[in-house]
Amino acid sequence: MRLTYVGHATFLIESPQLVRIATDYNDFVRPPMLPDIVTMNHAHSTHFTDRPDPGIKFVLRGWREDGKPTDWDVQYQDVRVRSVATNIRDWGGGTQRHGNSIFIFEVANLCIAHLGHLHQTLTQQQLDEIGRLDVVLAPVDGHFTLDLEGMMEVLTALKAPLMIPMHFFSTFTLSRFLERVRQIWPVEMSEIPSMVVSKASLPTTPKVTVLPGH
C-alpha cells in the first residue's frame, strides 16, 4: 500500500485496488483527490469536518453523540477499517469518555493504526482490541496530545516494526521526540512524503521513519 503524509494528522492510504483513505479528514488539510473512506476525531477542528464531500462513500467519525464507544468495522473492496475508542480531555480539563478513536486499517496484509488525538496511555484491553500492528501513525507534539514519555510507553507497548510521527507542528517539537526515540530505535528521515509499504519491506527490528510535513 502507498502511504502519503498530507499534513498535521492527515495521511492518505492507498490500497492495491486503489481504495483511498484519508485520516483525520478536515476543512484545512485534505489530500488532492477525493477519498473513498475518511476517518475523523473531534478534539479540534483540524481533525474533523461537519461538511464532508458528498462523494465520500464512508465517513467514519471517531466519536458518538450518545457518548458510547465507537465500534466501526467496515469492509470495502480490499480494505477493512475498525476502531478502538479512547478517552480525551475536555475543554474544562476533565475527561470525555470515548471521545477519540484509534482507527486500524487492514490493507495489503498489513495492519496500520492511526492513534488520532490520543490523550492517554493504553489499557491492556485496548491493546488487545488493537492487536498486532505493522505500522503506527503517532501524534508526537507532547502537549496537546499525550506527553512525550506517555507516547513512548504507548509505542513500546504497540510493538509495531514501523513508526511514523505526525502532529508535531515544528522542527523543535519533532527534534525533541526524535532525541528521545534514538535512545531506543533507529530513525530514518525520508526526503519525500510518500512511501510504499509491504509485508516484505517492513524493517526486521522497530524503526521510526519521518515523512516531511508538520
TORMAR-767579 format. One record per residue: y, x, z of N, C-alpha, C in turn. Coordinates in steps of 0.1 Angstrom, whole numbers, plus 5000, padded with zeros to 4 digits. Example, Ala and Ser with C-alpha at 12.3 -4.5 7.8 and 13.67 -1.06 7.14 Angstrom:
ATOM, ny, nx, nz, cay, cax, caz, cy, cx, cz
ATOM, 4943, 5132, 5078, 4955, 5123, 5078, 4967, 5132, 5078
ATOM, 4978, 5128, 5071, 4989, 5137, 5071, 5000, 5129, 5079
END
This chain:
ATOM, ny, nx, nz, cay, cax, caz, cy, cx, cz
ATOM, 4988, 5008, 5000, 5000, 5000, 5000, 5012, 5009, 5000
ATOM, 5023, 5003, 4995, 5036, 5011, 4995, 5045, 5005, 5006
ATOM, 5051, 5015, 5013, 5059, 5012, 5025, 5073, 5018, 5022
ATOM, 5083, 5010, 5023, 5097, 5014, 5020, 5106, 5010, 5032
ATOM, 5113, 5020, 5037, 5123, 5017, 5047, 5136, 5012, 5041
ATOM, 5139, 4999, 5043, 5151, 4994, 5037, 5163, 4997, 5046
ATOM, 5161, 4997, 5060, 5171, 5000, 5069, 5170, 4992, 5082
ATOM, 5176, 4997, 5093, 5176, 4991, 5106, 5161, 4988, 5110
ATOM, 5157, 4975, 5110, 5143, 4972, 5114, 5136, 4966, 5102
ATOM, 5141, 4967, 5090, 5135, 4961, 5078, 5128, 4971, 5070
ATOM, 5115, 4968, 5068, 5107, 4975, 5058, 5102, 4966, 5048
ATOM, 5099, 4971, 5036, 5093, 4964, 5025, 5079, 4969, 5024
ATOM, 5069, 4961, 5025, 5055, 4964, 5024, 5049, 4957, 5011
ATOM, 5043, 4965, 5003, 5038, 4960, 4990, 5023, 4963, 4989
ATOM, 5015, 4952, 4988, 5001, 4953, 4988, 4996, 4957, 4974
ATOM, 4983, 4961, 4973, 4978, 4964, 4959, 4979, 4953, 4949
ATOM, 4979, 4940, 4954, 4980, 4929, 4945, 4995, 4925, 4944
ATOM, 5004, 4934, 4948, 5019, 4932, 4947, 5024, 4921, 4955
ATOM, 5017, 4917, 4966, 5024, 4908, 4976, 5034, 4916, 4983
ATOM, 5046, 4911, 4984, 5057, 4918, 4991, 5061, 4911, 5004
ATOM, 5062, 4920, 5014, 5065, 4915, 5028, 5078, 4922, 5032
ATOM, 5087, 4915, 5038, 5099, 4921, 5044, 5099, 4918, 5059
ATOM, 5100, 4929, 5067, 5100, 4927, 5082, 5115, 4925, 5087
ATOM, 5116, 4918, 5098, 5129, 4915, 5104, 5139, 4912, 5094
ATOM, 5136, 4902, 5086, 5145, 4898, 5074, 5157, 4892, 5080
ATOM, 5169, 4895, 5074, 5182, 4891, 5080, 5192, 4889, 5069
ATOM, 5204, 4886, 5073, 5215, 4884, 5063, 5222, 4897, 5059
ATOM, 5219, 4908, 5066, 5227, 4920, 5064, 5219, 4931, 5056
ATOM, 5206, 4932, 5059, 5197, 4943, 5053, 5185, 4936, 5047
ATOM, 5185, 4936, 5034, 5174, 4930, 5027, 5169, 4939, 5015
ATOM, 5156, 4937, 5012, 5151, 4945, 5001, 5157, 4940, 4988
ATOM, 5156, 4948, 4977, 5163, 4945, 4965, 5156, 4934, 4957
ATOM, 5143, 4930, 4960, 5136, 4920, 4954, 5132, 4909, 4964
ATOM, 5129, 4897, 4959, 5125, 4886, 4967, 5111, 4888, 4973
ATOM, 5110, 4888, 4986, 5096, 4890, 4992, 5088, 4876, 4991
ATOM, 5075, 4878, 4992, 5067, 4866, 4994, 5066, 4861, 5008
ATOM, 5066, 4871, 5017, 5065, 4868, 5032, 5076, 4875, 5039
ATOM, 5082, 4869, 5049, 5092, 4876, 5057, 5088, 4873, 5072
ATOM, 5090, 4883, 5080, 5089, 4881, 5095, 5103, 4883, 5101
ATOM, 5105, 4877, 5113, 5118, 4878, 5119, 5116, 4879, 5134
ATOM, 5126, 4885, 5141, 5127, 4884, 5156, 5142, 4880, 5159
ATOM, 5144, 4874, 5170, 5158, 4868, 5172, 5166, 4874, 5184
ATOM, 5163, 4887, 5187, 5171, 4894, 5197, 5186, 4895, 5192
ATOM, 5188, 4898, 5180, 5201, 4899, 5174, 5201, 4894, 5160
ATOM, 5213, 4891, 5154, 5214, 4886, 5141, 5210, 4896, 5130
ATOM, 5208, 4908, 5133, 5203, 4918, 5124, 5188, 4918, 5123
ATOM, 5181, 4908, 5129, 5167, 4907, 5129, 5162, 4894, 5124
ATOM, 5171, 4885, 5121, 5167, 4872, 5116, 5178, 4865, 5108
ATOM, 5174, 4855, 5101, 5184, 4847, 5094, 5180, 4832, 5095
ATOM, 5190, 4823, 5096, 5187, 4809, 5095, 5188, 4804, 5081
ATOM, 5191, 4813, 5071, 5192, 4809, 5057, 5183, 4818, 5048
ATOM, 5170, 4817, 5050, 5161, 4825, 5042, 5162, 4819, 5028
ATOM, 5160, 4828, 5018, 5159, 4823, 5004, 5148, 4813, 5002
ATOM, 5151, 4801, 4996, 5140, 4791, 4995, 5128, 4795, 4986
ATOM, 5130, 4806, 4979, 5118, 4811, 4971, 5108, 4818, 4979
ATOM, 5111, 4821, 4992, 5101, 4829, 5000, 5090, 4819, 5004
ATOM, 5078, 4824, 5002, 5066, 4815, 5004, 5063, 4813, 5019
ATOM, 5064, 4823, 5027, 5061, 4822, 5041, 5072, 4828, 5049
ATOM, 5078, 4820, 5058, 5089, 4825, 5067, 5083, 4825, 5081
ATOM, 5080, 4836, 5087, 5073, 4837, 5100, 5083, 4842, 5111
ATOM, 5087, 4832, 5119, 5097, 4836, 5130, 5089, 4841, 5142
ATOM, 5094, 4851, 5148, 5087, 4857, 5159, 5090, 4850, 5173
ATOM, 5094, 4838, 5173, 5097, 4831, 5185, 5095, 4816, 5182
ATOM, 5093, 4808, 5192, 5091, 4794, 5191, 5102, 4787, 5199
ATOM, 5107, 4776, 5195, 5117, 4768, 5202, 5112, 4763, 5215
ATOM, 5099, 4760, 5216, 5094, 4755, 5228, 5090, 4765, 5239
ATOM, 5093, 4778, 5235, 5091, 4789, 5245, 5077, 4794, 5246
ATOM, 5068, 4788, 5238, 5054, 4793, 5238, 5052, 4805, 5229
ATOM, 5041, 4812, 5231, 5040, 4824, 5223, 5036, 4821, 5208
ATOM, 5041, 4829, 5199, 5037, 4826, 5185, 5022, 4830, 5183
ATOM, 5016, 4823, 5174, 5002, 4826, 5171, 5000, 4825, 5156
ATOM, 5009, 4833, 5149, 5007, 4833, 5134, 4994, 4840, 5130
ATOM, 4988, 4834, 5120, 4976, 4841, 5114, 4976, 4835, 5100
ATOM, 4982, 4843, 5090, 4984, 4838, 5077, 4977, 4847, 5067
ATOM, 4970, 4841, 5058, 4963, 4849, 5047, 4969, 4845, 5034
ATOM, 4974, 4855, 5026, 4979, 4852, 5013, 4974, 4863, 5004
ATOM, 4967, 4860, 4994, 4961, 4869, 4985, 4954, 4881, 4993
ATOM, 4958, 4893, 4991, 4951, 4904, 4998, 4958, 4909, 5010
ATOM, 4966, 4900, 5017, 4974, 4903, 5029, 4970, 4893, 5040
ATOM, 4969, 4898, 5052, 4968, 4889, 5064, 4979, 4893, 5073
ATOM, 4986, 4884, 5079, 4997, 4886, 5089, 4994, 4878, 5101
ATOM, 4994, 4885, 5113, 4992, 4878, 5125, 5002, 4884, 5135
ATOM, 5004, 4877, 5146, 5015, 4880, 5156, 5009, 4881, 5170
ATOM, 5015, 4889, 5178, 5013, 4891, 5192, 5026, 4890, 5200
ATOM, 5028, 4880, 5208, 5041, 4877, 5215, 5043, 4887, 5226
ATOM, 5056, 4891, 5228, 5060, 4899, 5240, 5073, 4892, 5245
ATOM, 5077, 4896, 5257, 5089, 4891, 5263, 5101, 4900, 5259
ATOM, 5113, 4894, 5259, 5125, 4902, 5257, 5135, 4899, 5268
ATOM, 5145, 4907, 5269, 5157, 4905, 5278, 5166, 4894, 5272
ATOM, 5171, 4885, 5280, 5180, 4875, 5275, 5194, 4881, 5277
ATOM, 5204, 4874, 5273, 5218, 4878, 5273, 5223, 4879, 5288
ATOM, 5217, 4872, 5297, 5221, 4873, 5311, 5214, 4884, 5319
ATOM, 5206, 4892, 5312, 5198, 4903, 5319, 5185, 4898, 5324
ATOM, 5182, 4886, 5323, 5169, 4881, 5327, 5158, 4883, 5316
ATOM, 5147, 4876, 5318, 5136, 4877, 5308, 5134, 4864, 5301
ATOM, 5133, 4865, 5288, 5129, 4854, 5279, 5115, 4856, 5275
ATOM, 5106, 4847, 5280, 5092, 4848, 5277, 5089, 4846, 5263
ATOM, 5081, 4854, 5257, 5076, 4853, 5243, 5088, 4853, 5233
ATOM, 5098, 4860, 5236, 5110, 4860, 5226, 5109, 4869, 5215
ATOM, 5099, 4878, 5215, 5097, 4888, 5204, 5082, 4887, 5200
ATOM, 5080, 4890, 5187, 5066, 4891, 5183, 5064, 4905, 5176
ATOM, 5053, 4911, 5179, 5048, 4922, 5172, 5039, 4916, 5160
ATOM, 5043, 4920, 5148, 5036, 4915, 5137, 5026, 4925, 5132
ATOM, 5014, 4921, 5129, 5004, 4930, 5124, 5000, 4926, 5110
ATOM, 5001, 4936, 5101, 4998, 4933, 5087, 4985, 4940, 5083
ATOM, 4976, 4933, 5078, 4963, 4938, 5073, 4964, 4939, 5058
ATOM, 4966, 4951, 5053, 4968, 4953, 5038, 4960, 4966, 5034
ATOM, 4953, 4965, 5023, 4946, 4976, 5017, 4937, 4983, 5027
ATOM, 4930, 4976, 5035, 4921, 4981, 5045, 4928, 4989, 5056
ATOM, 4941, 4986, 5058, 4950, 4993, 5068, 4955, 4982, 5077
ATOM, 4958, 4986, 5090, 4965, 4977, 5099, 4978, 4983, 5103
ATOM, 4989, 4976, 5100, 5002, 4981, 5102, 5009, 4972, 5113
ATOM, 5015, 4978, 5123, 5021, 4970, 5133, 5036, 4972, 5133
ATOM, 5044, 4962, 5133, 5059, 4963, 5134, 5062, 4958, 5148
ATOM, 5068, 4966, 5156, 5069, 4963, 5171, 5081, 4954, 5173
ATOM, 5089, 4951, 5163, 5101, 4942, 5165, 5111, 4948, 5174
ATOM, 5117, 4939, 5182, 5127, 4943, 5192, 5121, 4944, 5205
ATOM, 5112, 4954, 5207, 5103, 4955, 5218, 5111, 4959, 5231
ATOM, 5110, 4952, 5242, 5117, 4954, 5254, 5108, 4958, 5266
ATOM, 5095, 4958, 5264, 5086, 4960, 5275, 5074, 4969, 5270
ATOM, 5068, 4976, 5280, 5055, 4983, 5277, 5045, 4972, 5275
ATOM, 5033, 4975, 5270, 5023, 4965, 5266, 5013, 4964, 5277
ATOM, 5008, 4952, 5279, 4997, 4950, 5288, 4984, 4953, 5281
ATOM, 4974, 4954, 5289, 4961, 4956, 5283, 4957, 4944, 5274
ATOM, 4960, 4932, 5278, 4957, 4921, 5270, 4964, 4921, 5256
ATOM, 4977, 4925, 5257, 4984, 4927, 5244, 4978, 4938, 5235
ATOM, 4975, 4949, 5241, 4968, 4960, 5234, 4955, 4955, 5227
ATOM, 4948, 4947, 5235, 4935, 4942, 5229, 4938, 4932, 5218
ATOM, 4948, 4924, 5219, 4951, 4915, 5208, 4956, 4922, 5196
ATOM, 4964, 4933, 5198, 4969, 4941, 5186, 4957, 4947, 5180
ATOM, 4948, 4954, 5187, 4936, 4960, 5182, 4939, 4974, 5176
ATOM, 4930, 4979, 5168, 4931, 4992, 5162, 4942, 4992, 5151
ATOM, 4950, 5002, 5152, 4961, 5004, 5142, 4960, 5017, 5134
ATOM, 4965, 5016, 5122, 4966, 5028, 5114, 4981, 5033, 5113
ATOM, 4990, 5023, 5113, 5004, 5027, 5112, 5012, 5018, 5122
ATOM, 5022, 5024, 5129, 5030, 5016, 5137, 5045, 5019, 5134
ATOM, 5053, 5009, 5133, 5067, 5009, 5130, 5074, 5007, 5143
ATOM, 5081, 5017, 5148, 5086, 5016, 5162, 5101, 5017, 5163
ATOM, 5108, 5008, 5171, 5122, 5010, 5174, 5124, 5021, 5184
ATOM, 5133, 5030, 5181, 5134, 5042, 5189, 5148, 5045, 5194
ATOM, 5157, 5034, 5195, 5170, 5036, 5199, 5171, 5040, 5214
ATOM, 5161, 5035, 5222, 5161, 5039, 5236, 5170, 5032, 5245
ATOM, 5177, 5022, 5239, 5187, 5014, 5247, 5186, 4999, 5245
ATOM, 5189, 4995, 5233, 5188, 4981, 5230, 5174, 4976, 5231
ATOM, 5164, 4984, 5227, 5150, 4981, 5228, 5145, 4988, 5240
ATOM, 5132, 4992, 5240, 5126, 4999, 5251, 5132, 5013, 5253
ATOM, 5133, 5018, 5265, 5138, 5031, 5268, 5128, 5042, 5262
ATOM, 5133, 5054, 5261, 5125, 5064, 5254, 5111, 5066, 5260
ATOM, 5110, 5068, 5273, 5097, 5070, 5280, 5088, 5058, 5278
ATOM, 5094, 5046, 5279, 5086, 5034, 5277, 5080, 5034, 5263
ATOM, 5088, 5038, 5253, 5083, 5038, 5239, 5072, 5048, 5237
ATOM, 5074, 5060, 5244, 5064, 5070, 5243, 5051, 5065, 5249
ATOM, 5052, 5057, 5260, 5040, 5051, 5266, 5033, 5041, 5257
ATOM, 5041, 5033, 5250, 5036, 5024, 5240, 5029, 5031, 5229
ATOM, 5035, 5041, 5223, 5029, 5048, 5212, 5017, 5055, 5215
ATOM, 5016, 5061, 5227, 5004, 5067, 5232, 4993, 5058, 5234
ATOM, 4996, 5046, 5239, 4986, 5035, 5241, 4981, 5030, 5228
ATOM, 4989, 5029, 5218, 4985, 5023, 5205, 4976, 5032, 5197
ATOM, 4978, 5045, 5198, 4969, 5055, 5192, 4969, 5054, 5177
ATOM, 4980, 5051, 5170, 4980, 5050, 5156, 4981, 5064, 5150
ATOM, 4974, 5067, 5139, 4975, 5080, 5133, 4989, 5083, 5127
ATOM, 4995, 5072, 5122, 5008, 5074, 5116, 5019, 5066, 5123
ATOM, 5030, 5072, 5128, 5040, 5065, 5135, 5053, 5067, 5127
ATOM, 5061, 5056, 5125, 5073, 5057, 5117, 5084, 5051, 5125
ATOM, 5095, 5059, 5128, 5106, 5054, 5136, 5115, 5045, 5128
ATOM, 5122, 5035, 5135, 5132, 5027, 5129, 5142, 5023, 5140
ATOM, 5152, 5016, 5136, 5162, 5011, 5146, 5168, 5022, 5155
ATOM, 5173, 5032, 5148, 5178, 5044, 5156, 5193, 5046, 5154
ATOM, 5199, 5039, 5145, 5214, 5038, 5144, 5221, 5051, 5140
ATOM, 5216, 5063, 5145, 5224, 5075, 5143, 5214, 5087, 5143
ATOM, 5219, 5098, 5138, 5211, 5111, 5138, 5209, 5115, 5153
ATOM, 5219, 5113, 5161, 5218, 5117, 5175, 5206, 5110, 5182
ATOM, 5206, 5097, 5180, 5195, 5089, 5187, 5181, 5093, 5181
ATOM, 5181, 5095, 5168, 5168, 5099, 5162, 5164, 5113, 5167
ATOM, 5173, 5122, 5168, 5170, 5136, 5172, 5165, 5136, 5187
ATOM, 5171, 5127, 5195, 5167, 5126, 5209, 5152, 5122, 5210
ATOM, 5149, 5112, 5201, 5135, 5107, 5201, 5126, 5118, 5196
ATOM, 5129, 5124, 5185, 5121, 5135, 5179, 5119, 5147, 5188
ATOM, 5129, 5150, 5196, 5128, 5161, 5205, 5117, 5158, 5215
ATOM, 5116, 5146, 5220, 5106, 5141, 5229, 5092, 5141, 5223
ATOM, 5092, 5135, 5211, 5079, 5134, 5203, 5073, 5147, 5200
ATOM, 5081, 5157, 5197, 5075, 5170, 5193, 5068, 5177, 5204
ATOM, 5069, 5172, 5216, 5062, 5177, 5228, 5047, 5173, 5227
ATOM, 5044, 5163, 5218, 5031, 5158, 5218, 5025, 5158, 5203
ATOM, 5033, 5154, 5194, 5029, 5152, 5180, 5037, 5159, 5170
ATOM, 5032, 5163, 5159, 5040, 5169, 5148, 5049, 5159, 5141
ATOM, 5060, 5163, 5136, 5069, 5154, 5129, 5071, 5159, 5115
ATOM, 5071, 5150, 5106, 5073, 5152, 5091, 5086, 5144, 5087
ATOM, 5095, 5151, 5080, 5107, 5145, 5075, 5105, 5142, 5060
ATOM, 5106, 5130, 5056, 5105, 5126, 5042, 5119, 5126, 5036
ATOM, 5119, 5130, 5023, 5132, 5131, 5016, 5135, 5117, 5009
ATOM, 5125, 5109, 5008, 5127, 5096, 5002, 5122, 5085, 5011
ATOM, 5128, 5073, 5010, 5125, 5062, 5020, 5112, 5054, 5017
ATOM, 5104, 5059, 5007, 5092, 5051, 5003, 5080, 5061, 5004
ATOM, 5069, 5055, 5007, 5056, 5063, 5007, 5045, 5054, 5004
ATOM, 5034, 5059, 4998, 5022, 5052, 4996, 5012, 5056, 5006
ATOM, 5006, 5047, 5013, 4996, 5049, 5024, 4983, 5043, 5020
ATOM, 4972, 5051, 5022, 4959, 5046, 5020, 4950, 5051, 5032
ATOM, 4939, 5045, 5033, 4930, 5049, 5044, 4927, 5064, 5042
ATOM, 4925, 5069, 5030, 4921, 5083, 5027, 4933, 5092, 5030
ATOM, 4945, 5087, 5029, 4957, 5096, 5031, 4962, 5097, 5046
ATOM, 4956, 5089, 5054, 4961, 5089, 5068, 4958, 5103, 5075
ATOM, 4967, 5107, 5083, 4965, 5120, 5090, 4953, 5120, 5099
ATOM, 4946, 5131, 5100, 4934, 5131, 5109, 4938, 5132, 5123
ATOM, 4950, 5136, 5126, 4955, 5136, 5140, 4969, 5129, 5140
ATOM, 4973, 5123, 5151, 4985, 5115, 5151, 4997, 5123, 5146
ATOM, 5006, 5116, 5138, 5018, 5123, 5133, 5029, 5113, 5132
ATOM, 5041, 5118, 5133, 5053, 5110, 5131, 5060, 5114, 5118
ATOM, 5062, 5104, 5110, 5069, 5106, 5097, 5082, 5098, 5097
ATOM, 5093, 5105, 5094, 5106, 5099, 5094, 5110, 5096, 5080
ATOM, 5113, 5084, 5077, 5118, 5080, 5064, 5133, 5079, 5065
ATOM, 5141, 5084, 5055, 5156, 5084, 5056, 5161, 5069, 5057
ATOM, 5171, 5068, 5065, 5177, 5055, 5068, 5183, 5055, 5082
ATOM, 5186, 5043, 5087, 5190, 5042, 5101, 5189, 5027, 5105
END
